[in-house]
Amino acid sequence: MYKESLNNLEQLNININIRDIFFSTETIDAPLLRGVNLLLQSIDTKGLKLTQKGFLPTKIVKSIVEVAATVSDERYLRGQTRFYEEENLSANMARIVCESLKLIRVQKGQLLLTKKGREFLALTQHEQFIVLFNIMLGINIGYFDRHQEAMCVHNSSLIMLQLLRDKGKDFRTAEVYSVLLLEAYPFLEDSIEELEFLHYAEKDQLEIFSSIAETRLFERLFLPLGLVEMQVLKYPESDKFAKSELLDILVGEKHAINKELVLCKKIMKSFQDDIRKNKLEINLFEVTMYLFAQYAHSPLPLKSSVVDSLMLKHSVIGTLRSRYESLYESLIESVIVTYEEFTQLDSVGGSRDDLMKEYVHMLDTLVYLVNTPRPFNTVQNLLILPAFILDILNIYYGLDQFSTDFILKCSEQFNEEFAMDIGHLMLLLTQLEKDAKKLKKNKPNFEQGVKEFLQTYMMIVLELRSRQPDRA
């Protein structure tokens, strides 16, 4: 249960970072965690007798409310003398979460603890929290409010959480956070436009979005999990929210990509200048494409081991060796950052026009690097590239290029499109070899063929890089 939840969180396209410091935290201050534990611990071996209508007994509801009510809930508890499950969110949420996780079941008017329920109680508080965090991201939080469906709000829960994590601890209204979210992820504006006006006082879709987000995300999702703190203000002022210490510990800061390291003509020219200045015998194009292959699989190889393998070509010592190693390390860093930049193309918010333009510019840079006045020499630089990919497929995926069903196995291991790219890469190289024998100088069609070959190569390594690593 815990491992499944942890694996699921690690596969999300957001920096969910369950760090060691989280597991060393003395106490997890999450109202929902307290409510779920109290409910489960209230069920003895005979079960917990429910009311005639199938609700939790008022005594249990009151106990849960006392430990699990959030700051938002407490506004409605002043002077409350009766504690019905259907009228108290914290108790109702604890039960629904337990039912969703199959920790409890109902039999003949009794609430019984299941095997999974006993397993949950045996977990540490940190492991229990991971399970609850995972299930809360999956269930329909809209059940706990009376707003319209608004899937755009629910679907933005993770990026809103990341936004909260990365901002300083200042109390802001949900509307301010919504504006910040749209500035960071403008693609959301289209889905917000679909929200319906259901009240005469609603001014625009942004107001509707922020109103639903305040209830659904901040009060019903983040608060019960202890991920935000809330300041309740008197009307007409709006309530304000800020990240909690737990959120800082649980979720890692989103990694900011250093655009200056993304491979382009400018940075490649600087590498070329260093090679000339220090009189290094390095084929910059070949090494770059080799590194793209080396860092196309998980787990990523250690930088030191890759540098050591590259240094086998150079019998040098002292200062000159240090210059080689320094350039290789810088080039590796650029390749890794370039991967981080362009693997966003298939992730949430990543398919932006400017990102695609950067990708095309990077391809043009590779063409610029490989092109020589003579087509024959250009093709000689390309011949080694398929071997880089085939080695990775053989070593890490057990796919032997010499087997009769190699392309079929690639299709089964990855997908049909990937297998077609492998075949297309080989066909393009064969055609380029034929063309190079006939040409004495470059022509537009030949240069276009080179670009198509490099684009296919990059599509293959990007596909390999974007695959999730296997987990035990």
MARKOLSE-797714 format. One line per field, with one value per residue (C-alpha): residue number from 1; residue in one letter; y, z, x. Coordinates in steps of 0.25 Angstrom, whole numbers, plus 2048, in hexadecimal, padded with zeros to 3 digits. Example, Ala and Ser with C-alpha at 12.3 -4.5 7.8 and 13.67 -1.06 7.14 Angstrom:
% MARKOLSE-797714
num <- (1  2);
residuo <- (A  S);
north <- (7EE  7FC);
up <- (81F  81D);
east <- (831  837);
***
This chain:
% MARKOLSE-797714
num <- (1  2  3  4  5  6  7  8  9  10  11  12  13  14  15  16  17  18  19  20  21  22  23  24  25  26  27  28  29  30  31  32  33  34  35  36  37  38  39  40  41  42  43  44  45  46  47  48  49  50  51  52  53  54  55  56  57  58  59  60  61  62  63  64  65  66  67  68  69  70  71  72  73  74  75  76  77  78  79  80  81  82  83  84  85  86  87  88  89  90  91  92  93  94  95  96  97  98  99  100  101  102  103  104  105  106  107  108  109  110  111  112  113  114  115  116  117  118  119  120  121  122  123  124  125  126  127  128  129  130  131  132  133  134  135  136  137  138  139  140  141  142  143  144  145  146  147  148  149  150  151  152  153  154  155  156  157  158  159  160  161  162  163  164  165  166  167  168  169  170  171  172  173  174  175  176  177  178  179  180  181  182  183  184  185  186  187  188  189  190  191  192  193  194  195  196  197  198  199  200  201  202  203  204  205  206  207  208  209  210  211  212  213  214  215  216  217  218  219  220  221  222  223  224  225  226  227  228  229  230  231  232  233  234  235  236  237  238  239  240  241  242  243  244  245  246  247  248  249  250  251  252  253  254  255  256  257  258  259  260  261  262  263  264  265  266  267  268  269  270  271  272  273  274  275  276  277  278  279  280  281  282  283  284  285  286  287  288  289  290  291  292  293  294  295  296  297  298  299  300  301  302  303  304  305  306  307  308  309  310  311  312  313  314  315  316  317  318  319  320  321  322  323  324  325  326  327  328  329  330  331  332  333  334  335  336  337  338  339  340  341  342  343  344  345  346  347  348  349  350  351  352  353  354  355  356  357  358  359  360  361  362  363  364  365  366  367  368  369  370  371  372  373  374  375  376  377  378  379  380  381  382  383  384  385  386  387  388  389  390  391  392  393  394  395  396  397  398  399  400  401  402  403  404  405  406  407  408  409  410  411  412  413  414  415  416  417  418  419  420  421  422  423  424  425  426  427  428  429  430  431  432  433  434  435  436  437  438  439  440  441  442  443  444  445  446  447  448  449  450  451  452  453  454  455  456  457  458  459  460  461  462  463  464  465  466  467  468  469  470  471  472);
residuo <- (M  Y  K  E  S  L  N  N  L  E  Q  L  N  I  N  I  N  I  R  D  I  F  F  S  T  E  T  I  D  A  P  L  L  R  G  V  N  L  L  L  Q  S  I  D  T  K  G  L  K  L  T  Q  K  G  F  L  P  T  K  I  V  K  S  I  V  E  V  A  A  T  V  S  D  E  R  Y  L  R  G  Q  T  R  F  Y  E  E  E  N  L  S  A  N  M  A  R  I  V  C  E  S  L  K  L  I  R  V  Q  K  G  Q  L  L  L  T  K  K  G  R  E  F  L  A  L  T  Q  H  E  Q  F  I  V  L  F  N  I  M  L  G  I  N  I  G  Y  F  D  R  H  Q  E  A  M  C  V  H  N  S  S  L  I  M  L  Q  L  L  R  D  K  G  K  D  F  R  T  A  E  V  Y  S  V  L  L  L  E  A  Y  P  F  L  E  D  S  I  E  E  L  E  F  L  H  Y  A  E  K  D  Q  L  E  I  F  S  S  I  A  E  T  R  L  F  E  R  L  F  L  P  L  G  L  V  E  M  Q  V  L  K  Y  P  E  S  D  K  F  A  K  S  E  L  L  D  I  L  V  G  E  K  H  A  I  N  K  E  L  V  L  C  K  K  I  M  K  S  F  Q  D  D  I  R  K  N  K  L  E  I  N  L  F  E  V  T  M  Y  L  F  A  Q  Y  A  H  S  P  L  P  L  K  S  S  V  V  D  S  L  M  L  K  H  S  V  I  G  T  L  R  S  R  Y  E  S  L  Y  E  S  L  I  E  S  V  I  V  T  Y  E  E  F  T  Q  L  D  S  V  G  G  S  R  D  D  L  M  K  E  Y  V  H  M  L  D  T  L  V  Y  L  V  N  T  P  R  P  F  N  T  V  Q  N  L  L  I  L  P  A  F  I  L  D  I  L  N  I  Y  Y  G  L  D  Q  F  S  T  D  F  I  L  K  C  S  E  Q  F  N  E  E  F  A  M  D  I  G  H  L  M  L  L  L  T  Q  L  E  K  D  A  K  K  L  K  K  N  K  P  N  F  E  Q  G  V  K  E  F  L  Q  T  Y  M  M  I  V  L  E  L  R  S  R  Q  P  D  R  A);
north <- (800  80A  806  807  815  819  814  81B  828  827  825  832  83D  846  846  83E  83C  832  836  830  83C  839  82B  831  83B  838  83B  83C  847  843  844  839  830  831  82F  823  81D  820  81A  80D  80C  80D  800  7F4  7E6  7E5  7F2  800  800  80B  813  80E  816  811  81C  81D  81E  82C  829  825  830  83A  833  834  843  846  841  843  850  85A  869  86A  860  866  873  86A  863  86E  86B  85E  854  848  840  839  833  83A  847  847  846  841  835  832  834  82A  820  822  821  814  80E  813  80C  800  801  7FF  7F8  7F7  7EA  7E9  7F7  7F6  7FD  7F3  7F4  7ED  7E6  7F3  7FB  7F3  7F4  804  805  7FD  807  813  821  825  819  81B  829  825  81B  826  831  827  824  832  836  82B  82D  837  842  849  83F  848  855  85A  861  85D  851  85A  84F  85A  85D  84F  84C  858  853  84F  85B  864  85C  85E  86D  86D  866  86F  87C  883  881  88D  88C  88E  88D  881  88B  890  882  87F  88C  887  879  87E  887  87B  871  87A  86D  86C  878  870  866  871  877  86B  86E  872  87F  879  886  894  89A  892  89C  893  885  888  88C  87F  877  87D  87B  86C  86B  872  867  85B  85C  865  861  853  84D  855  859  84A  846  850  856  865  86E  877  885  886  895  89C  89F  8A6  8A3  895  88A  888  87C  879  86D  865  85F  851  856  85B  84E  845  84B  84F  85D  85C  85B  868  865  86D  872  876  867  862  85E  869  86F  879  86F  865  871  873  864  865  871  869  85D  866  86F  863  85B  84F  843  842  840  849  843  835  836  83E  834  829  830  831  822  820  829  823  818  816  816  821  81D  824  830  82C  81E  824  82E  822  81A  827  829  81B  821  82B  828  835  839  845  852  84D  842  84B  854  847  843  851  852  845  848  855  84E  843  84E  854  847  844  852  851  844  84B  856  84E  842  84D  84C  841  845  84E  85C  859  859  868  86F  875  867  861  86D  86A  85B  85F  868  85D  854  85F  85F  851  852  85E  855  849  850  850  855  847  83E  832  838  83C  82D  828  830  82A  81B  819  81E  812  80A  813  810  801  800  806  7FD  7F1  7F4  7FA  7F3  7E6  7E9  7E3  7EA  7DD  7D6  7D3  7D9  7E5  7F0  7E7  7E6  7F6  7F7  7EE  7F4  803  805  804  813  811  804  80C  817  80D  807  815  819  80E  810  81F  81C  812  81D  827  81E  81C  82B  82E  826  82E  83C  844  84F  851  853  857  849  843  84D  84A  83B  83E  846  83B  831  839  83C  82D  82A  835  82F  822  826  830  824  81B  827  829  81B  819  810  802  802  7F6);
up <- (800  804  7F9  7EE  7F3  7F3  7E5  7E0  7E6  7E0  7D2  7D2  7C9  7D5  7DF  7EA  7F2  7FD  804  810  818  817  81D  828  82C  83A  838  82B  82E  825  82A  820  825  833  82F  827  833  83D  835  832  841  845  83E  847  843  844  83B  83D  83D  833  834  82E  822  821  826  831  83F  844  84F  845  83C  848  84B  83C  83B  848  842  833  831  828  82A  820  826  834  82F  82F  83C  845  84E  847  851  847  83F  833  829  81D  824  827  81C  823  828  81B  813  81D  81A  80B  80A  812  809  7FC  802  806  814  819  815  819  81D  824  829  82F  82A  829  828  81C  81A  813  81E  828  81E  81E  82D  82D  824  82A  82A  81E  816  81A  815  807  806  809  800  7F5  7F6  7F8  7EB  7E4  7EA  7E6  7F0  7E9  7F1  7FE  7F8  7F0  7E5  7D6  7D1  7CC  7C9  7C5  7D4  7D8  7CD  7D2  7E0  7DE  7D7  7E1  7EC  7E5  7E4  7F3  7F6  7ED  7F2  7FF  80C  80A  80C  7FF  7FB  7F2  7E7  7E8  7E7  7DB  7D4  7D6  7D1  7C4  7C2  7C4  7BC  7B1  7AB  7B6  7B1  7A6  7B1  7BA  7AF  7B0  7BE  7BF  7C5  7D0  7D9  7D5  7DD  7D6  7CD  7C5  7C3  7CB  7D7  7D6  7D5  7E1  7E9  7E6  7E8  7F6  7FA  7F3  7F3  7FF  809  805  7FF  804  812  817  812  81A  80E  810  81B  81B  820  822  820  822  816  80D  80D  807  80F  80C  80B  80B  80A  817  81C  818  809  809  80E  806  7F8  7F2  7EB  7DC  7D5  7CD  7C0  7BD  7AF  7AD  7AD  7A3  796  78B  781  78C  796  78B  786  794  795  787  78C  798  790  786  792  79A  78E  791  788  789  77F  785  77D  77F  78E  78F  788  791  79D  799  798  7A5  7AC  7A5  7AF  7BE  7C8  7C2  7C2  7CC  7C5  7CA  7C3  7B6  7B6  7B9  7AD  7A4  7AA  7A5  797  79D  7A2  7AA  7B8  7C1  7BD  7AF  7B5  7BE  7B2  7AB  7B7  7B9  7AB  7AC  7B9  7B4  7A7  7B0  7B8  7AB  7A6  7B3  7B3  7A5  7A8  7B4  7AA  79F  7A6  7AB  79D  7A1  7AF  7B5  7B0  7A8  79A  798  78B  791  796  788  782  78B  787  778  77B  783  776  76D  777  775  766  767  76F  766  758  750  742  73D  73F  740  74D  752  751  757  764  764  762  771  776  774  77C  788  788  785  791  79A  795  797  7A4  7AC  7A4  79F  791  787  77A  773  777  76C  774  779  773  779  786  786  783  78F  799  795  78A  77B  779  780  778  76B  76F  771  763  75D  764  75D  74F  750  752  747  73D  742  73F  731  72F  735  72A  71F  725  726  72E  736  730  737  735  73C  747  749  74A  755  75D  75C  760  76C  770  770  778  783  782  786  791  797  797  79E  7A8  7AB  7AF  7BE  7C4  7CA  7D8  7E2);
east <- (800  80B  815  80A  806  814  817  80B  80F  81D  817  80F  814  817  823  81D  829  828  835  83C  839  82A  82C  834  829  824  816  80D  803  7F8  7E9  7E5  7F0  7EA  7DC  7DF  7E7  7DC  7D1  7D9  7DD  7CF  7CB  7CD  7CD  7BD  7BC  7B6  7A7  7A2  795  788  78B  799  7A1  7AC  7A7  7A7  7B1  7BB  7B8  7BA  7C8  7CC  7C8  7D0  7DD  7DB  7D3  7DB  7DB  7D1  7C8  7C9  7C1  7B5  7B7  7B5  7A9  7A7  7A0  79D  7A7  7A1  7AA  7A3  7A4  7B3  7BD  7C9  7C2  7BB  7C8  7D0  7C5  7C5  7D4  7D4  7CA  7D1  7DE  7D5  7DA  7CC  7BF  7B0  7AA  79C  79C  7AA  7B7  7C2  7D1  7D7  7E4  7E9  7E4  7ED  7F8  7F6  7F6  804  80A  812  80C  815  810  802  803  809  7FD  7F3  7FA  7F9  7EA  7E6  7ED  7E4  7D6  7CC  7CE  7C2  7B9  7BC  7B7  7AB  7B2  7B1  7B9  7C5  7CF  7D9  7DA  7DC  7E6  7EE  7F0  7FE  803  7FC  803  811  80E  80B  818  820  81B  81F  817  80E  7FF  7F7  7E9  7E5  7E2  7F1  7F6  7ED  7F2  800  7FC  7F7  804  80C  803  7FC  7F6  7EC  7E5  7DE  7D8  7D4  7CC  7C3  7BE  7AF  7A9  7A0  79E  79B  7A6  7B1  7B9  7C2  7C7  7D4  7CB  7C3  7D0  7D7  7CA  7C9  7D8  7D7  7CD  7D1  7E0  7E4  7D9  7D5  7E3  7EF  7E9  7E5  7F3  7FA  801  7FC  7F9  7EC  7E9  7DA  7D6  7C9  7C0  7C2  7D0  7D4  7DB  7EA  7F3  802  80A  80D  81A  815  814  822  827  81E  81F  82C  82E  82C  839  83C  842  84E  84B  85A  85E  854  85C  85B  865  86A  86E  874  87C  882  885  88C  894  899  89D  8A5  8AB  8AF  8B3  8AA  8A8  899  88E  884  878  87B  87D  870  868  86F  86B  85D  85C  864  85A  84D  84B  848  84F  858  866  870  876  884  883  87E  88A  894  88F  891  89F  8A3  8A5  8AF  8BD  8BF  8C3  8C3  8BD  8BA  8B2  8AA  8A6  8A1  899  894  88E  888  881  87C  877  870  869  864  85F  857  851  84D  846  83F  83A  835  82F  825  81F  816  813  809  80A  817  811  814  818  824  829  827  82F  83A  83A  83A  846  84D  84B  851  85D  860  85F  868  872  872  872  87F  882  882  876  87F  885  878  872  87F  87B  86D  871  874  867  85E  868  867  858  859  863  859  84D  856  85C  850  844  84A  847  851  852  857  84A  840  835  83C  832  826  82D  82F  820  81C  826  823  818  816  81A  827  82B  827  831  83C  83A  838  846  84D  846  84A  858  858  853  85C  868  863  861  86F  876  86F  871  87E  877  86B  85E  850  84A  857  857  848  84B  856  84C  841  84B  84F  841  83D  84A  845  837  83C  845  83A  830  83A  83D  82E  82B  829  834  82F  82C  82D);
***
